[in-house]
C-alpha cells in the first residue's frame, strides 16, 4: 500500500520501478461505481472489477501474471 502524500502518477511510476507485479487502484470515482482497477506490470493490462468480486479477481489476475 502506498499511502504517501504524492500524486497518483508518481506512485504508479514508483510501483513500476520497484517491480510491483499487480497494482490495485481504489479511487473515488471507481468506488462511486462499486469498482476497483487492477493493473498488471507484465502485460500492462488494466481491468475494472466489481467490489463484490474483488478478492476472487485479484487472486485470479495475480496468479495469471506469474
C-alpha positions, 0 to 999 in steps of 0.5 A: 500500500502506498499511502504517501502524500504524492500524486497518483502518477508518481506512485504508479511510476514508483510501483513500476520501478520497484517491480510491483507485479499487480497494482490495485487502484481504489479511487473515488470515482471507481468506488462511486461505481462499486469498482476497483482497477487492477493493473498488471506490470507484465502485460500492462493490462488494466481491468475494472472489477466489481467490489463484490468480486474483488478478492476472487479477481485479484487472486485470479489476475495475480496468479495469471501474471506469474 
